[in-house]
């Protein structure tokens, strides 16, 4: 019976005691023991624990996606609306202003995307022109 089998038979407390003794005797021994315990999966609460955490993360992500979808339609008729001020004319003005600002934001983001595309295209065209000039100036390949 190997040492690992004997310690596995004794359980987690034996592994923890071995790790503590390893740190007391010489810290690299304790560190190697800890690395072995993590790498081999011996300190897990069972193979199911990783799956359980992944399920929780997936559920939380689904909730966040649903909330984002509900709020994604903006102020105009979406999930969230600012509280009423009591003055209907002001509320309509505020909603119209928010709608206009959202539209301006979309237009500005589109402008930035076009600007980035134009810059990328100019850089690519410059690269291709330099490459063509380089191949024209290069001596012909000898076979």
LUMVOBA-373929 format. One record per residue (C-alpha): residue number from 1; residue in one letter; x, y, z. Coordinates in pm, whole numbers, plus 50000, padded with zeros to 5 digits. Example, Ala and Ser with C-alpha at 12.3 -4.5 7.8 and 13.67 -1.06 7.14 Angstrom:
BEGIN
- num|residu|px|py|pz
- 1|A|51230|49550|50780 $
- 2|S|51367|49894|50714 $
//
This chain:
BEGIN
- num|residu|px|py|pz
- 1|X|50000|50000|50000 $
- 2|X|50146|50337|49899 $
- 3|X|50161|50643|50121 $
- 4|X|49893|50822|49919 $
- 5|X|49657|50525|49950 $
- 6|X|49715|50510|50325 $
- 7|X|49651|50886|50362 $
- 8|X|49343|50862|50140 $
- 9|X|49217|50586|50367 $
- 10|X|49264|50812|50671 $
- 11|X|49085|51102|50497 $
- 12|X|49132|51475|50459 $
- 13|X|49252|51539|50815 $
- 14|X|49558|51321|50747 $
- 15|X|49641|51517|50431 $
- 16|X|49600|51847|50615 $
- 17|X|49822|51725|50900 $
- 18|X|50087|51613|50649 $
- 19|X|50076|51953|50483 $
- 20|X|50112|52138|50816 $
- 21|X|50403|51915|50922 $
- 22|X|50560|51978|50582 $
- 23|X|50538|52354|50635 $
- 24|X|50689|52320|50983 $
- 25|X|50978|52098|50871 $
- 26|X|51064|52288|50553 $
- 27|X|50820|52520|50376 $
- 28|X|50876|52383|50022 $
- 29|X|50758|52041|50140 $
- 30|X|50433|52192|50267 $
- 31|X|50393|52390|49947 $
- 32|X|50446|52081|49733 $
- 33|X|50194|51889|49942 $
- 34|X|49939|52167|49899 $
- 35|X|50000|52177|49524 $
- 36|X|49958|51799|49504 $
- 37|X|49632|51813|49699 $
- 38|X|49490|52081|49472 $
- 39|X|49616|51921|49149 $
- 40|X|49490|51573|49237 $
- 41|X|49150|51700|49350 $
- 42|X|49181|51540|49693 $
- 43|X|49070|51856|49875 $
- 44|X|48746|51893|49680 $
- 45|X|48420|51823|49857 $
- 46|X|48345|51574|49585 $
- 47|X|48338|51587|49207 $
- 48|X|47990|51737|49226 $
- 49|X|48110|52066|49383 $
- 50|X|48251|52204|49058 $
- 51|X|47931|52117|48873 $
- 52|X|47723|52280|49144 $
- 53|X|47920|52606|49119 $
- 54|X|47889|52600|48741 $
- 55|X|47512|52553|48770 $
- 56|X|47488|52851|49005 $
- 57|X|47693|53067|48771 $
- 58|X|47477|52964|48473 $
- 59|X|47155|53048|48663 $
- 60|X|47292|53386|48767 $
- 61|X|47401|53459|48408 $
- 62|X|47053|53369|48280 $
- 63|X|46893|53607|48533 $
- 64|X|47132|53886|48432 $
- 65|X|47052|53828|48064 $
- 66|X|46678|53845|48131 $
- 67|X|46717|54168|48329 $
- 68|X|46937|54317|48057 $
- 69|X|46679|54224|47791 $
- 70|X|46400|54389|47987 $
- 71|X|46601|54706|48044 $
- 72|X|46759|54709|47700 $
- 73|X|46467|54875|47525 $
- 74|X|46545|55209|47688 $
- 75|X|46327|55455|47874 $
- 76|X|46051|55483|47616 $
- 77|X|45836|55180|47684 $
- 78|X|46076|54939|47833 $
- 79|X|46095|54778|48170 $
- 80|X|46224|55077|48367 $
- 81|X|46059|55417|48364 $
- 82|X|46159|55714|48577 $
- 83|X|45912|55802|48852 $
- 84|X|45646|56053|48766 $
- 85|X|45706|56408|48881 $
- 86|X|45334|56477|48902 $
- 87|X|45352|56721|48611 $
- 88|X|45246|56544|48294 $
- 89|X|45388|56807|48060 $
- 90|X|45729|56781|48227 $
- 91|X|45719|56401|48220 $
- 92|X|45649|56405|47846 $
- 93|X|45928|56657|47791 $
- 94|X|46168|56442|47995 $
- 95|X|46075|56126|47805 $
- 96|X|46118|56302|47470 $
- 97|X|46455|56443|47578 $
- 98|X|46573|56101|47696 $
- 99|X|46457|55943|47369 $
- 100|X|46641|56212|47171 $
- 101|X|46958|56162|47378 $
- 102|X|46944|55786|47321 $
- 103|X|46909|55848|46947 $
- 104|X|47204|56089|46952 $
- 105|X|47407|55832|47142 $
- 106|X|47329|55566|46880 $
- 107|X|47421|55808|46599 $
- 108|X|47747|55898|46772 $
- 109|X|47836|55531|46823 $
- 110|X|47766|55469|46454 $
- 111|X|47987|55766|46365 $
- 112|X|48270|55630|46581 $
- 113|X|48235|55288|46416 $
- 114|X|48257|55446|46069 $
- 115|X|48556|55655|46182 $
- 116|X|48737|55345|46311 $
- 117|X|48659|55163|45987 $
- 118|X|48796|55451|45778 $
- 119|X|49113|55463|45989 $
- 120|X|49160|55086|45961 $
- 121|X|49104|55102|45585 $
- 122|X|49357|55385|45548 $
- 123|X|49616|55189|45750 $
- 124|X|49552|54876|45544 $
- 125|X|49576|55068|45214 $
- 126|X|49907|55220|45333 $
- 127|X|50035|54875|45428 $
- 128|X|49943|54733|45087 $
- 129|X|50102|55030|44906 $
- 130|X|50425|54985|45107 $
- 131|X|50420|54615|45034 $
- 132|X|50375|54672|44660 $
- 133|X|50659|54926|44659 $
- 134|X|50876|54679|44848 $
- 135|X|50809|54398|44600 $
- 136|X|50878|54629|44302 $
- 137|X|51215|54733|44445 $
- 138|X|51317|54381|44543 $
- 139|X|51556|54197|44309 $
- 140|X|51398|53913|44112 $
- 141|X|51419|53573|44276 $
- 142|X|51672|53337|44124 $
- 143|X|51573|52980|44067 $
//
